[in-house]
Amino acid sequence: MRAGVVACSMLALLFAGPAVAGNEEACAAAANLVHADFSAPHVAAGIANKALKVLVVGTTSSMIGGPNSTSKAYPVRLQEDLIRRLPEVAVKVTTFAKPRETAAEAEKALESLVAAEKPDLVVWQTGTFDAMRSVDIDDFRVALDDGIDTLQSAQSDVVLMNMQYSPRTESMIAVGSYAETMRLVAMQHEILLFDRFAVMKQWNELGTFDLYGATKKTDVAERVHDCIGRLLGALAVEAAAKVAGPRKDTN
């Protein structure tokens, strides 16, 4: 299901409200957990060709509840950050979200999504509902492997993004084995991992954000999404910089 399309526009920068103004210090509190272990050659090629397309695939945690569900969610913030970092590049971030979807369910739609969008980078946000449904860990891993193979065959770089951290549900949902499986799969496929769970847990432990009360405070959710978008942007650009001398298309 299509949850929203974020068109490339510098005007998007005008909608950064007071909730995210001066958020850099808060974002930096977990920046040590976000690093490009591998390169992103298709992102580098997109930058070199002055046109970068990003596809975010996931569940409703890619949105914020209420009237700002799309305009202040992290895919929009990711686009804004990439526009800021890459002012000469036309950046387009498109979001497809489907509620309560497992990795296996999402994997079935990936081929058609990338065929339609032809993204340079796919951010695949998954794992939450696999953990909630106690999906067999081997089945989870197979779904990840198959999905990544599909994305890489379509000439897209991949960022795996794991589940959110919430102190409200930490003791109720066993996410550890799923997060660890995502880490191992990312390493084996030599793709990027955005450890959202660890990032948000560190913010909570440091008192950067009150995640226990975040469900009742949309301003906190907006700031968290702003930081995730910024950190994702930094990750993509860092990974692209690892590619030596990307060539422009001559067609």
KOLMAR-429801 format. One record per residue: residue in one letter; residue number from 1; x, y, z of N, C-alpha, C in turn; chain. Coordinates in steps of 0.001 Angstrom, whole numbers. Layout:
<pts>
PT residuo num     npx     npy     npz    capx    capy    capz     cpx     cpy     cpz cadena
PT       A NUM       X       Y       Z       X       Y       Z       X       Y       Z      A
...
</pts>
This chain:
<pts>
PT residuo num     npx     npy     npz    capx    capy    capz     cpx     cpy     cpz cadena
PT       M   1     849   -1187       0       0       0       0     878    1227       0      A
PT       R   2     515    2170    -814    1330    3372    -918     948    4323     188      A
PT       A   3    1917    4664    1063    1640    5537    2198    1984    6972    1894      A
PT       G   4    2838    7209     933    3159    8596     653    4301    8687    -321      A
PT       V   5    4302    9719   -1123    5406    9985   -2024    5948   11358   -1698      A
PT       V   6    7257   11417   -1476    7907   12678   -1132    8617   13176   -2367      A
PT       A   7    8109   14210   -2991    8710   14718   -4207    9942   15530   -3899      A
PT       C   8   10877   15550   -4847   12102   16322   -4673   11793   17800   -4764      A
PT       S   9   12105   18532   -3697   11822   19962   -3699   12556   20649   -2579      A
PT       M  10   13188   21754   -2895   13836   22544   -1852   12808   23145    -919      A
PT       L  11   11547   23237   -1374   10512   23806    -519   10273   22968     720      A
PT       A  12   10646   21687     655   10446   20833    1824   11208   21356    3024      A
PT       L  13   12302   22051    2782   13097   22586    3885   12347   23645    4671      A
PT       L  14   11349   24247    4064   10606   25304    4739    9684   24770    5818      A
PT       F  15    9457   23462    5816    8501   22889    6747    9158   22280    7983      A
PT       A  16   10431   22573    8202   11098   22104    9416   10637   22978   10575      A
PT       G  17    9725   22453   11394    9106   23232   12458    9974   23377   13676      A
PT       P  18    9490   24088   14711   10278   24343   15900   10647   23088   16668      A
PT       A  19    9883   22009   16496   10179   20777   17227   11524   20191   16836      A
PT       V  20   12007   20506   15617   13262   19933   15167   14357   20978   15021      A
PT       A  21   14043   22229   15290   15063   23271   15198   16115   23023   16262      A
PT       G  22   17385   23099   15857   18460   22899   16813   18536   21486   17351      A
PT       N  23   18147   20506   16551   18103   19120   16997   19443   18402   16797      A
PT       E  24   20445   19095   16249   21697   18448   15887   22376   17773   17072      A
PT       E  25   22388   18449   18217   23071   17892   19381   22403   16601   19848      A
PT       A  26   21079   16597   19840   20356   15386   20232   20654   14244   19265      A
PT       C  27   20664   14541   17983   20955   13505   16989   22357   12941   17189      A
PT       A  28   23299   13830   17488   24692   13417   17620   24924   12495   18806      A
PT       A  29   23999   12466   19754   24175   11640   20950   24259   10151   20626      A
PT       A  30   23762    9756   19457   23840    8347   19062   24548    8162   17728      A
PT       A  31   25202    9203   17247   25853    9129   15937   26972    8092   15914      A
PT       N  32   27542    7791   17083   28617    6795   17144   28144    5393   16779      A
PT       L  33   26846    5177   16780   26291    3861   16463   25945    3706   14984      A
PT       V  34   26128    4766   14216   25778    4740   12792   27046    4938   11976      A
PT       H  35   27463    3901   11260   28684    4000   10471   28579    3103    9249      A
PT       A  36   29212    3523    8191   29149    2792    6920   30238    1737    6893      A
PT       D  37   29860     498    7164   30818    -596    7114   31105   -1030    5684      A
PT       F  38   30196    -677    4772   30362   -1053    3375   30051     141    2480      A
PT       S  39   30464      40    1238   30246    1137     295   28855    1040    -338      A
PT       A  40   28467    2121   -1001   27173    2174   -1688   27417    2673   -3114      A
PT       P  41   27817    1773   -4021   28189    2201   -5374   27048    2799   -6183      A
PT       H  42   25816    2318   -5976   24701    2864   -6754   24313    4252   -6249      A
PT       V  43   24442    4478   -4948   24243    5829   -4406   25314    6762   -4964      A
PT       A  44   26557    6288   -4999   27648    7103   -5542   27397    7450   -7004      A
PT       A  45   26909    6485   -7772   26619    6744   -9180   25478    7741   -9333      A
PT       G  46   24452    7607   -8474   23349    8562   -8512   23816    9976   -8212      A
PT       I  47   24679   10108   -7232   25221   11425   -6889   26035   11971   -8053      A
PT       A  48   26867   11132   -8642   27690   11563   -9773   26841   12004  -10950      A
PT       N  49   25684   11354  -11119   24785   11694  -12227   23763   12763  -11863      A
PT       K  50   23891   13323  -10663   23056   14445  -10202   21585   14075  -10021      A
PT       A  51   21304   12802   -9803   19919   12363   -9576   19948   11134   -8682      A
PT       L  52   19404   11273   -7487   19445   10193   -6502   18025    9814   -6101      A
PT       K  53   17695    8528   -6286   16367    8030   -5931   16478    7047   -4781      A
PT       V  54   15664    7276   -3748   15662    6431   -2558   14249    5894   -2344      A
PT       L  55   14158    4626   -2026   12880    3998   -1721   12922    3493    -288      A
PT       V  56   11950    3912     526   11809    3421    1892   10660    2432    1915      A
PT       V  57   10952    1192    2304    9946     137    2377    9829    -295    3832      A
PT       G  58    8609    -305    4361    8487    -703    5758    7058    -734    6237      A
PT       T  59    6924    -556    7529    5619    -575    8168    5257     830    8616      A
PT       T  60    4237     946    9439    3761    2263    9844    4715    2993   10788      A
PT       S  61    5788    2354   11237    6756    3085   12049    7597    4025   11201      A
PT       S  62    7356    4035    9877    7972    5050    9025    7129    6312    8988      A
PT       M  63    6052    6333    9772    5181    7505    9850    5013    7932   11301      A
PT       I  64    4407    9102   11500    4083    9617   12828    2575    9754   12900      A
PT       G  65    1981    9396   14025     541    9535   14165     104   10985   14171      A
PT       G  66   -1128   11221   13760   -1661   12571   13785   -1488   13296   12472      A
PT       P  67   -1704   14617   12478   -1683   15398   11244    -320   15465   10575      A
PT       N  68     760   15181   11316    2104   15259   10753    2636   13880   10365      A
PT       S  69    1723   12914   10131    2137   11536    9906    3091   11381    8728      A
PT       T  70    2966   12227    7725    3849   12135    6572    4878   13240    6544      A
PT       S  71    4464   14476    6768    5341   15621    6543    6520   15696    7493      A
PT       K  72    6426   15045    8661    7536   15104    9615    8102   13731    9953      A
PT       A  73    7751   12726    9178    8287   11391    9383    9698   11294    8806      A
PT       Y  74   10439   10257    9206   11850   10217    8857   12140   10143    7354      A
PT       P  75   11286    9546    6496   11617    9613    5071   11680   11046    4538      A
PT       V  76   10788   11916    5009   10838   13326    4605   12107   13969    5130      A
PT       R  77   12441   13682    6385   13659   14240    6979   14900   13723    6266      A
PT       L  78   14853   12469    5817   15967   11927    5041   16144   12712    3752      A
PT       Q  79   15044   12966    3065   15148   13740    1827   15703   15127    2092      A
PT       E  80   15207   15782    3119   15696   17128    3448   17186   17108    3754      A
PT       D  81   17629   16094    4484   19040   16015    4834   19898   15775    3596      A
PT       L  82   19443   14902    2702   20205   14642    1489   20255   15874     592      A
PT       I  83   19167   16622     517   19164   17863    -258   20177   18841     323      A
PT       R  84   20237   18910    1647   21191   19816    2297   22634   19375    2036      A
PT       R  85   22882   18072    2115   24236   17566    1918   24650   17563     451      A
PT       L  86   23669   17430    -437   23947   17276   -1866   23161   18326   -2654      A
PT       P  87   23508   19598   -2492   22686   20667   -3078   22606   20651   -4600      A
PT       E  88   23525   19994   -5256   23508   19961   -6717   22861   18694   -7269      A
PT       V  89   22317   17882   -6375   21726   16605   -6790   20202   16659   -6626      A
PT       A  90   19487   16197   -7629   18029   16077   -7521   17720   14822   -6709      A
PT       V  91   17147   15007   -5532   16893   13895   -4617   15391   13622   -4540      A
PT       K  92   15039   12354   -4650   13645   11947   -4506   13585   10750   -3554      A
PT       V  93   12803   10884   -2502   12581    9784   -1566   11111    9389   -1648      A
PT       T  94   10868    8127   -1923    9517    7593   -2025    9304    6568    -912      A
PT       T  95    8118    6594    -306    7832    5702     813    6664    4780     502      A
PT       F  96    6861    3493     762    5787    2515     685    5701    1831    2035      A
PT       A  97    4554    1938    2689    4391    1356    4016    3125     524    4067      A
PT       K  98    3226    -608    4733    2075   -1482    4918    2067   -1935    6366      A
PT       P  99     983   -1703    7086     964   -2031    8512    1059   -3519    8794      A
PT       R 100    1748   -3832    9891    1812   -5190   10445    2311   -6213    9435      A
PT       E 101    3361   -5856    8704    3881   -6721    7656    5184   -7378    8099      A
PT       T 102    5285   -8672    7904    6520   -9392    8212    7505   -9243    7053      A
PT       A 103    8742   -9678    7291    9752   -9623    6237    9356  -10473    5044      A
PT       A 104    8794  -11644    5297    8390  -12525    4196    7281  -11892    3361      A
PT       E 105    6356  -11211    4016    5268  -10540    3294    5804   -9366    2484      A
PT       A 106    6721   -8612    3061    7315   -7475    2350    8155   -7948    1172      A
PT       E 107    8860   -9049    1366    9765   -9549     321    9025   -9840    -980      A
PT       K 108    7783  -10278    -882    7006  -10615   -2077    6740   -9397   -2965      A
PT       A 109    6738   -8214   -2365    6425   -7002   -3131    7660   -6261   -3626      A
PT       L 110    8840   -6666   -3177   10038   -5888   -3484   10351   -5825   -4972      A
PT       E 111   10196   -6942   -5668   10550   -6960   -7085    9734   -5948   -7879      A
PT       S 112    8424   -5895   -7630    7589   -4954   -8373    7862   -3512   -7956      A
PT       L 113    8176   -3304   -6690    8461   -1943   -6215    9714   -1384   -6862      A
PT       V 114   10790   -2152   -6869   12033   -1634   -7446   11945   -1532   -8959      A
PT       A 115   11132   -2402   -9581   10944   -2303  -11027   10240   -1001  -11385      A
PT       A 116    9316    -578  -10530    8571     654  -10794    9381    1897  -10467      A
PT       E 117   10118    1864   -9363   10801    3065   -8873   12246    3191   -9333      A
PT       K 118   12905    2060   -9603   14312    2037  -10001   15189    2870   -9044      A
PT       P 119   15137    2550   -7761   15885    3346   -6789   17378    3017   -6777      A
PT       D 120   18179    4012   -6427   19605    3789   -6207   19829    3162   -4829      A
PT       L 121   18920    3469   -3911   19034    2985   -2541   17666    2579   -2029      A
PT       V 122   17616    1421   -1380   16393     965    -715   16675     864     777      A
PT       V 123   15879    1551    1581   15911    1396    3035   14795     425    3382      A
PT       W 124   15185    -782    3799   14197   -1815    4118   14066   -1901    5637      A
PT       Q 125   12955   -1386    6126   12659   -1360    7558   11800   -2572    7884      A
PT       T 126   12316   -3462    8726   11588   -4703    8986   11987   -5289   10340      A
PT       G 127   11367   -6402   10697   11717   -7128   11912   10726   -6996   13053      A
PT       T 128   10002   -5882   13101    9112   -5637   14239    8026   -6691   14354      A
PT       F 129    7304   -6918   13273    6169   -7827   13356    6589   -9284   13292      A
PT       D 130    7792   -9542   12778    8337  -10893   12892    8549  -11232   14367      A
PT       A 131    9091  -10270   15116    9304  -10478   16549    7972  -10597   17285      A
PT       M 132    7016   -9741   16937    5721   -9779   17599    4989  -11094   17358      A
PT       R 133    5151  -11650   16157    4468  -12893   15808    5316  -14134   16093      A
PT       S 134    6524  -13905   16619    7450  -15013   16907    7690  -15882   15675      A
PT       V 135    7913  -15210   14533    8223  -15920   13295    9501  -16729   13495      A
PT       D 136    9516  -17936   12953   10707  -18771   13050   11926  -18002   12536      A
PT       I 137   13011  -18011   13310   14157  -17168   12986   14814  -17586   11669      A
PT       D 138   14774  -18879   11353   15326  -19322   10074   14470  -18834    8907      A
PT       D 139   13162  -18828    9083   12274  -18297    8038   12508  -16798    7867      A
PT       F 140   12730  -16112    8966   13018  -14677    8916   14291  -14428    8124      A
PT       R 141   15299  -15214    8396   16574  -15047    7705   16440  -15315    6207      A
PT       V 142   15698  -16357    5839   15492  -16669    4423   14790  -15512    3713      A
PT       A 143   13793  -14923    4367   13084  -13784    3770   14024  -12616    3547      A
PT       L 144   14894  -12342    4511   15875  -11265    4367   16831  -11564    3209      A
PT       D 145   17350  -12787    3171   18282  -13158    2103   17634  -12994     730      A
PT       D 146   16424  -13497     593   15737  -13418    -698   15449  -11974   -1087      A
PT       G 147   15018  -11174    -113   14720   -9780    -396   15952   -8999    -812      A
PT       I 148   17038   -9225    -126   18284   -8520    -465   18773   -8938   -1843      A
PT       D 149   18688  -10224   -2147   19079  -10690   -3482   18255   -9988   -4562      A
PT       T 150   16963   -9845   -4318   16086   -9163   -5273   16519   -7714   -5471      A
PT       L 151   16781   -7034   -4378   17155   -5622   -4454   18506   -5432   -5132      A
PT       Q 152   19453   -6276   -4800   20772   -6136   -5416   20747   -6504   -6890      A
PT       S 153   19903   -7471   -7257   19768   -7821   -8672   19172   -6681   -9482      A
PT       A 154   18406   -5826   -8788   17800   -4666   -9445   18727   -3452   -9429      A
PT       Q 155   19989   -3659   -9068   20991   -2597   -9049   20668   -1501   -8037      A
PT       S 156   20236   -1933   -6865   19977   -1000   -5760   20889   -1327   -4592      A
PT       D 157   21429    -298   -3959   22084    -488   -2672   21001    -670   -1614      A
PT       V 158   21368   -1282    -491   20384   -1617     534   20860   -1168    1907      A
PT       V 159   19938    -575    2667   20127    -361    4094   19058   -1166    4813      A
PT       L 160   19466   -2102    5643   18519   -2792    6515   18316   -1948    7764      A
PT       M 161   17067   -1654    8102   16759    -920    9329   15938   -1831   10238      A
PT       N 162   16423   -2012   11458   15697   -2894   12363   14612   -2150   13129      A
PT       M 163   14079   -2777   14138   12896   -2295   14843   13186   -1076   15723      A
PT       Q 164   12118    -383   16134   12235     706   17086   12492     144   18489      A
PT       Y 165   13092     989   19326   13206     640   20747   12112    1369   21507      A
PT       S 166   11447     653   22406   10458    1266   23283   10595     677   24678      A
PT       P 167   10833    1509   25691   10901     975   27056    9576     400   27524      A
PT       R 168    8489     781   26858    7173     247   27221    7030   -1226   26839      A
PT       T 169    7678   -1627   25752    7476   -2984   25243    8726   -3849   25337      A
PT       E 170    9794   -3300   25890   11076   -4022   25908   10951   -5399   26549      A
PT       S 171   10191   -5505   27629   10073   -6777   28330    8993   -7685   27747      A
PT       M 172    8229   -7174   26785    7118   -7950   26239    7424   -8579   24892      A
PT       I 173    8323   -7975   24124    8639   -8464   22788   10120   -8815   22740      A
PT       A 174   10424  -10062   22438   11807  -10532   22373   12380  -10215   20992      A
PT       V 175   13071   -9082   20875   13570   -8651   19572   15032   -9003   19347      A
PT       G 176   15727   -9429   20400   17177   -9614   20313   17629  -10522   19194      A
PT       S 177   17021  -11696   19055   17462  -12650   18029   17179  -12129   16626      A
PT       Y 178   16114  -11360   16468   15782  -10801   15151   16763   -9685   14777      A
PT       A 179   17088   -8839   15734   18066   -7777   15487   19439   -8369   15178      A
PT       E 180   19818   -9406   15897   21107  -10051   15650   21133  -10725   14286      A
PT       T 181   20033  -11341   13894   19955  -11957   12565   20110  -10906   11480      A
PT       M 182   19489   -9751   11664   19624   -8678   10676   21064   -8203   10586      A
PT       R 183   21744   -8125   11722   23150   -7707   11715   24000   -8702   10954      A
PT       L 184   23803   -9990   11201   24586  -11018   10529   24300  -11059    9029      A
PT       V 185   23027  -10931    8662   22661  -10938    7251   23266   -9737    6523      A
PT       A 186   23230   -8577    7157   23830   -7385    6549   25327   -7587    6317      A
PT       M 187   26009   -8168    7287   27445   -8421    7139   27721   -9409    6014      A
PT       Q 188   26940  -10468    5946   27177  -11496    4940   26905  -10994    3524      A
PT       H 189   25918  -10118    3390   25617   -9546    2072   26426   -8280    1799      A
PT       E 190   27193   -7846    2785   28006   -6630    2685   27140   -5415    2320      A
PT       I 191   26081   -5262    3103   25213   -4108    2942   25160   -3325    4246      A
PT       L 192   24588   -2147    4193   24529   -1264    5350   23432   -1686    6316      A
PT       L 193   23702   -1482    7594   22707   -1711    8638   22499    -421    9408      A
PT       F 194   21244     -25    9559   20906    1085   10437   20271     469   11674      A
PT       D 195   21034     443   12767   20583    -207   13994   19692     757   14777      A
PT       R 196   18464     886   14309   17529    1825   14924   17260    1480   16388      A
PT       F 197   17207     182   16676   16945    -256   18046   18028     253   18992      A
PT       A 198   19292      51   18621   20402     494   19476   20457    2014   19577      A
PT       V 199   20205    2692   18471   20230    4159   18460   19188    4723   19419      A
PT       M 200   17963    4229   19311   16896    4748   20158   17094    4351   21618      A
PT       K 201   17646    3171   21847   17903    2741   23225   18942    3641   23869      A
PT       Q 202   19963    4010   23101   20978    4908   23646   20395    6285   23942      A
PT       W 203   19559    6790   23055   18896    8071   23332   18104    8000   24627      A
PT       N 204   17401    6890   24824   16593    6738   26033   17475    6667   27280      A
PT       E 205   18554    5892   27206   19430    5732   28360   20156    7022   28720      A
PT       L 206   20498    7817   27713   21180    9087   27952   20222   10198   28371      A
PT       G 207   18921    9935   28243   17936   10965   28538   17788   11984   27428      A
PT       T 208   18296   11647   26246   18181   12557   25097   16721   12753   24723      A
PT       F 209   15981   11646   24690   14546   11670   24422   13833   10813   25469      A
PT       D 210   12664   11256   25896   11831   10477   26803   10972    9541   25965      A
PT       L 211   11491    8365   25681   10774    7436   24814    9639    6730   25538      A
PT       Y 212    9662    6732   26848    8557    6123   27582    7274    6924   27370      A
PT       G 213    7414    8230   27322    6243    9078   27126    6057    9540   25704      A
PT       A 214    6895    9012   24792    6859    9512   23412    5545    9244   22714      A
PT       T 215    4840    8171   23125    3587    7849   22452    2531    8914   22685      A
PT       K 216    2714    9737   23729    1743   10788   24022    2255   12174   23645      A
PT       K 217    3474   12232   23123    4082   13518   22805    4546   13494   21357      A
PT       T 218    3761   14072   20482    4129   14024   19074    5381   14837   18796      A
PT       D 219    5674   15854   19639    6880   16634   19404    8126   15778   19599      A
PT       V 220    8089   14845   20565    9214   13934   20762    9344   13014   19556      A
PT       A 221    8241   12479   19084    8269   11606   17909    8825   12351   16698      A
PT       E 222    8460   13611   16536    8962   14395   15407   10462   14589   15509      A
PT       R 223   10979   14832   16710   12419   15020   16892   13165   13716   16654      A
PT       V 224   12597   12602   17117   13221   11292   16880   13277   11007   15379      A
PT       H 225   12187   11232   14688   12165   11003   13247   13134   11930   12524      A
PT       D 226   13231   13162   12982   14183   14100   12387   15601   13555   12507      A
PT       C 227   15950   13056   13688   17294   12521   13893   17538   11274   13061      A
PT       I 228   16555   10394   12978   16727    9190   12171   16967    9573   10707      A
PT       G 229   16204   10541   10210   16408   10997    8841   17797   11569    8628      A
PT       R 230   18269   12359    9573   19612   12956    9451   20693   11882    9494      A
PT       L 231   20555   10942   10423   21566    9895   10549   21572    8981    9325      A
PT       L 232   20404    8712    8767   20341    7932    7535   21013    8669    6377      A
PT       G 233   20782    9970    6295   21423   10757    5254   22935   10715    5371      A
PT       A 234   23436   10867    6589   24874   10804    6817   25434    9442    6441      A
PT       L 235   24683    8377    6775   25118    7021    6453   25222    6818    4950      A
PT       A 236   24215    7255    4213   24211    7076    2757   25366    7819    2100      A
PT       V 237   25596    9052    2525   26670    9853    1930   28037    9283    2300      A
PT       E 238   28183    8819    3543   29446    8211    3956   29733    6953    3140      A
PT       A 239   28693    6132    2937   28878    4898    2169   29210    5202     710      A
PT       A 240   28590    6235     157   28894    6625   -1228   30329    7105   -1351      A
PT       A 241   30821    7778    -324   32186    8315    -356   33233    7213    -328      A
PT       K 242   32836    6013      67   33767    4894      82   34042    4354   -1315      A
PT       V 243   33254    4769   -2288   33423    4316   -3662   34424    5224   -4344      A
PT       A 244   35457    4657   -4899   36510    5461   -5539   36095    5832   -6953      A
PT       G 245   35978    7139   -7190   35777    7666   -8534   34609    7103   -9287      A
PT       P 246   33351    7256   -8781   32196    6769   -9545   32098    7463  -10900      A
PT       R 247   31786    6695  -11933   31716    7255  -13282   30302    7695  -13621      A
PT       K 248   30213    8769  -14366   28918    9221  -14849   28506    8377  -16047      A
PT       D 249   27168    8205  -16178   26647    7491  -17349   26948    8300  -18602      A
PT       T 250   27224    7618  -19676   27509    8310  -20942   26396    8126  -21945      A
PT       N 251   25353    7397  -21562   24224    7171  -22486   23422    8446  -22667      A
</pts>
